[in-house]
Amino acid sequence: MNNQTFDSIIFDCDGVLVDITQSYDKTIDKTCKYILKEFGQINSITIDHKIIDGFKASGGFNDEVDLAYAAILSLYTADKLNEVPSEFIYKVISNADKTGIISVQSYLESLFDISDMLSKLGSLNDRHNNPVYSIFDQLFFGPQLYEKLFGKQSKFSEEGMISNDKVILSKSLLQTLQKQFGQKMAIVTGRGIESISYSLKDMINYFDTKSSAFLEDESRDLAKPNPASLIRAIQSMKSKNCLYVGDSMEDYMMAKDASLAGKSTTFCAIVGTSTNPDDRRRLFSNSGVDLILESINDIPKVLNLV
């Protein structure tokens, strides 16, 4: 691939710049266990990487809280139907699609009246008052950062799971990329700006944050795979040909839709942070993705920058 092809590069964060398998993924499991015990007196199975990857492969679960919400509803329904939870949840996954929660809720409602649990869980559109968001955020951010972000005290005293983020990005990689892209480097991520700054620290300063999108801080209708935030970032940087680097089907759909909207965008898939890289590689390959890399550290080599 010729290094003159792209004039900008935009990154997703989770699974790309940061390995989240011990932070976000673990928070999904802990949130499900807590909520199911609190609201339903139900013992939860472990929400492992197979379940997480299964939901995410549908293209509708870029947001980890959405995924936790779907898993909670699924396991609640399994309990009410006397189904084996570890088997039932995969039936739900096979009926999930890019509409995410909507598809899961629709499938579960066709099997059982889940209105009681829905009323307890509330709407995901109200982040500050939703119990799933609240428990997830408290567990992920930890007491100090949670209070800083939300102005409330956490009911948990243990260190936040965000401390388990494993940062893959390095200053040397950023400096190499900067020689090619200059200031046209941005981020379009489901995270909020405070969360990503906490993990990346001063490396955030290498990016054009004004052109970036931190979707946790914006309305839910802009969530991936909606291409609006990516298109906005491309326009802000006046980019003619963008390379978008992500690790999920939502990222791929977003980049594809941005191209269809007239913003030339090539998707680069990162698979090395997946708990099963071969499966992730196969998923992208079968979906028509041409540029599939193990790590962001392979980007300079592919772009002939080294």
Legacy VTK file of the C-alpha trace (Angstrom):
# vtk DataFile Version 3.0
C-alpha trace
ASCII
DATASET POLYDATA
POINTS 306 float
0.000 0.000 0.000
1.421 3.344 -1.040
2.085 5.739 1.817
0.638 8.624 -0.233
-2.826 7.049 -0.285
-4.067 8.504 2.995
-3.921 12.068 4.270
-5.498 11.384 7.691
-5.731 8.587 10.238
-8.508 8.150 12.790
-8.486 5.576 15.578
-11.030 3.793 17.678
-9.735 3.445 21.254
-10.845 0.223 22.933
-9.196 -2.859 21.467
-7.038 -0.618 19.267
-5.093 1.902 21.357
-5.911 0.089 24.585
-6.358 -3.602 25.409
-9.575 -3.724 27.471
-9.889 -7.462 28.126
-9.071 -6.993 31.820
-10.942 -3.698 32.253
-14.145 -3.151 30.256
-14.742 -6.873 29.662
-14.378 -7.698 33.358
-16.692 -4.799 34.253
-19.431 -6.277 32.041
-19.263 -9.523 34.016
-19.178 -7.819 37.431
-22.099 -5.542 36.505
-24.253 -8.467 35.364
-23.541 -10.435 38.542
-24.391 -7.467 40.775
-27.597 -6.406 38.977
-29.000 -9.929 38.670
-28.382 -10.589 42.358
-29.766 -7.198 43.397
-32.882 -7.128 41.202
-33.697 -10.766 40.609
-31.856 -12.858 43.209
-30.384 -14.698 40.223
-26.894 -16.183 40.194
-25.242 -15.099 36.952
-23.012 -17.215 34.780
-19.657 -15.685 33.881
-19.972 -13.318 30.937
-16.807 -14.484 29.203
-15.101 -13.451 25.971
-17.182 -15.878 23.874
-20.416 -14.234 24.985
-18.971 -10.725 24.612
-17.569 -11.498 21.148
-20.861 -13.139 20.180
-22.893 -10.029 20.969
-20.316 -7.725 19.361
-20.203 -9.775 16.147
-23.841 -8.793 15.544
-22.725 -5.212 14.933
-25.050 -3.684 17.523
-23.058 -3.736 20.754
-20.180 -1.287 20.606
-21.319 0.095 23.967
-20.341 -2.249 26.821
-23.280 -1.082 28.947
-25.671 -2.083 26.156
-24.015 -5.487 26.137
-24.344 -5.840 29.916
-27.999 -4.785 29.675
-28.645 -7.417 26.977
-26.902 -10.130 29.007
-28.874 -9.223 32.139
-32.200 -9.411 30.285
-31.160 -12.693 28.657
-30.184 -14.373 31.930
-33.292 -13.062 33.697
-35.440 -14.584 30.951
-33.501 -17.868 31.042
-34.202 -18.081 34.776
-37.929 -17.441 34.316
-38.166 -20.026 31.524
-36.064 -22.572 33.450
-33.637 -22.624 30.521
-29.961 -23.475 30.914
-28.447 -19.935 31.025
-25.147 -20.881 29.377
-27.102 -22.283 26.407
-29.970 -19.804 26.295
-27.724 -16.759 26.002
-26.365 -18.098 22.691
-29.929 -18.403 21.362
-30.288 -14.710 22.150
-26.977 -13.899 20.459
-28.062 -15.763 17.298
-31.153 -13.516 17.189
-29.236 -10.272 17.766
-28.457 -7.899 14.898
-27.081 -4.418 14.270
-30.063 -2.846 16.078
-28.501 -4.149 19.295
-30.744 -3.914 22.374
-33.853 -3.557 20.197
-33.284 -6.938 18.544
-32.545 -8.666 21.864
-35.545 -7.158 23.622
-37.812 -8.066 20.728
-36.650 -11.688 20.754
-37.005 -12.046 24.529
-40.476 -10.450 24.524
-41.587 -13.072 22.017
-40.756 -15.714 24.640
-41.703 -14.151 27.974
-43.148 -11.014 29.577
-39.980 -9.157 30.650
-41.778 -5.899 31.540
-41.050 -6.290 35.264
-37.292 -6.432 34.716
-37.420 -3.686 32.096
-39.109 -1.370 34.598
-36.361 -2.091 37.143
-33.543 -1.563 34.623
-35.041 1.622 33.172
-34.075 3.352 29.938
-30.496 3.453 28.701
-31.233 6.919 27.313
-31.018 8.296 30.864
-27.388 7.585 31.755
-27.327 9.520 35.026
-30.298 7.674 36.536
-30.065 4.250 34.904
-29.001 1.530 37.401
-27.040 -0.490 34.835
-25.033 2.564 33.773
-24.589 3.569 37.413
-23.214 0.217 38.585
-21.063 -0.178 35.472
-19.566 3.316 35.821
-18.876 2.870 39.548
-17.107 -0.441 38.979
-15.166 0.775 35.936
-14.028 4.213 37.063
-13.492 3.527 40.765
-14.554 5.852 43.607
-12.296 8.847 42.918
-12.737 9.115 39.153
-16.446 8.302 39.437
-16.971 11.174 41.862
-14.957 13.510 39.634
-16.986 12.585 36.540
-20.472 12.327 38.016
-20.369 14.323 41.245
-21.627 11.328 43.237
-20.072 8.956 45.719
-19.564 5.351 44.666
-21.028 2.535 46.734
-17.888 0.513 45.964
-14.522 1.139 47.582
-12.262 -1.046 45.415
-10.014 0.330 42.686
-11.738 0.924 39.356
-11.324 -1.623 36.567
-10.024 1.201 34.346
-6.684 0.695 36.130
-6.437 -2.637 34.263
-6.402 -0.907 30.872
-3.301 -2.035 28.988
-2.142 0.820 26.766
-0.770 -0.379 23.421
-0.174 3.055 21.941
3.324 4.516 22.298
4.904 7.917 21.706
7.349 6.409 19.213
4.452 5.108 17.081
2.700 8.480 17.296
5.870 10.305 16.232
6.299 7.962 13.268
2.696 8.481 12.172
2.953 12.227 12.717
5.637 12.438 10.018
3.081 11.129 7.513
-0.160 12.660 8.768
0.970 15.796 10.598
-1.937 17.146 12.628
-4.487 14.996 10.816
-4.682 12.334 13.519
-7.909 11.955 15.478
-9.968 9.543 17.565
-13.590 8.443 17.173
-14.419 6.287 20.171
-17.273 5.241 22.400
-15.292 6.496 25.398
-15.574 9.907 27.015
-12.690 12.371 26.909
-11.925 12.036 30.653
-11.796 8.245 30.431
-9.468 8.122 27.437
-7.240 10.871 28.881
-6.934 8.889 32.117
-5.496 5.912 30.214
-3.524 7.627 27.425
-2.265 10.464 29.652
-0.199 13.023 27.680
-0.320 10.931 24.486
-3.815 12.363 23.962
-2.060 15.620 22.996
-0.786 14.095 19.747
-4.364 13.916 18.463
-6.604 16.623 17.079
-9.107 16.400 19.926
-11.297 19.162 18.471
-11.885 17.019 15.397
-12.235 13.846 17.468
-15.472 12.360 18.817
-15.837 10.958 22.343
-19.261 9.387 22.072
-19.802 8.651 25.760
-20.112 12.415 26.146
-22.675 12.739 23.342
-26.252 11.585 22.744
-26.865 7.861 22.233
-28.226 8.371 18.713
-24.632 9.115 17.596
-23.382 5.728 18.834
-21.586 3.465 16.370
-22.283 2.325 13.712
-23.857 5.744 13.010
-21.232 7.354 10.713
-22.094 10.944 11.670
-19.221 11.358 14.160
-16.664 9.881 11.760
-17.896 12.064 8.909
-17.692 15.101 11.198
-14.088 14.250 12.125
-13.093 13.781 8.473
-14.697 17.093 7.488
-13.103 18.929 10.412
-9.623 17.803 9.324
-10.444 18.535 5.661
-9.348 15.017 4.815
-9.691 13.675 1.278
-8.815 10.062 2.017
-9.022 8.697 5.571
-7.712 5.510 7.149
-9.979 4.468 10.049
-8.497 1.928 12.457
-10.911 -0.153 14.552
-11.495 -3.603 15.946
-15.253 -4.206 15.762
-18.013 -4.776 13.228
-19.530 -1.454 14.309
-16.274 0.256 13.341
-16.326 -1.437 9.939
-19.978 -0.548 9.318
-19.321 3.054 10.323
-16.331 3.401 7.989
-18.261 1.747 5.152
-21.232 4.090 5.616
-18.922 7.121 5.754
-17.547 6.098 2.356
-21.041 5.596 0.992
-21.811 9.132 2.193
-18.980 10.445 -0.001
-16.133 10.567 2.520
-13.401 8.294 1.181
-12.615 5.991 4.113
-10.612 2.766 4.240
-11.111 0.482 7.222
-8.138 -1.153 8.923
-9.081 -3.985 11.306
-7.017 -4.752 14.404
-7.413 -8.327 15.674
-4.547 -8.945 18.113
-6.349 -7.655 21.218
-9.244 -10.055 20.702
-9.331 -13.068 22.990
-9.595 -15.140 19.820
-7.676 -13.324 17.057
-8.223 -16.083 14.479
-12.006 -15.859 14.847
-11.884 -12.060 14.638
-9.658 -12.211 11.553
-12.053 -14.687 9.926
-15.050 -12.494 10.752
-13.482 -9.447 9.079
-12.138 -11.417 6.134
-15.563 -12.955 5.464
-17.070 -9.454 5.644
-14.776 -8.178 2.895
-12.188 -6.283 4.933
-8.886 -6.229 3.037
-6.599 -4.567 5.570
-6.385 -6.748 8.703
-3.477 -6.255 11.125
-2.394 -7.847 14.383
-1.602 -4.528 16.064
-1.452 -0.780 15.489
2.315 -1.225 15.673
2.112 -2.846 12.207
0.634 0.283 10.608
3.961 2.038 9.769
5.204 -1.090 7.987
2.014 -1.374 5.911
2.178 2.320 5.004
5.883 2.053 4.151
6.817 4.528 6.868
9.716 2.391 8.118
LINES 1 307
306 0 1 2 3 4 5 6 7 8 9 10 11 12 13 14 15 16 17 18 19 20 21 22 23 24 25 26 27 28 29 30 31 32 33 34 35 36 37 38 39 40 41 42 43 44 45 46 47 48 49 50 51 52 53 54 55 56 57 58 59 60 61 62 63 64 65 66 67 68 69 70 71 72 73 74 75 76 77 78 79 80 81 82 83 84 85 86 87 88 89 90 91 92 93 94 95 96 97 98 99 100 101 102 103 104 105 106 107 108 109 110 111 112 113 114 115 116 117 118 119 120 121 122 123 124 125 126 127 128 129 130 131 132 133 134 135 136 137 138 139 140 141 142 143 144 145 146 147 148 149 150 151 152 153 154 155 156 157 158 159 160 161 162 163 164 165 166 167 168 169 170 171 172 173 174 175 176 177 178 179 180 181 182 183 184 185 186 187 188 189 190 191 192 193 194 195 196 197 198 199 200 201 202 203 204 205 206 207 208 209 210 211 212 213 214 215 216 217 218 219 220 221 222 223 224 225 226 227 228 229 230 231 232 233 234 235 236 237 238 239 240 241 242 243 244 245 246 247 248 249 250 251 252 253 254 255 256 257 258 259 260 261 262 263 264 265 266 267 268 269 270 271 272 273 274 275 276 277 278 279 280 281 282 283 284 285 286 287 288 289 290 291 292 293 294 295 296 297 298 299 300 301 302 303 304 305
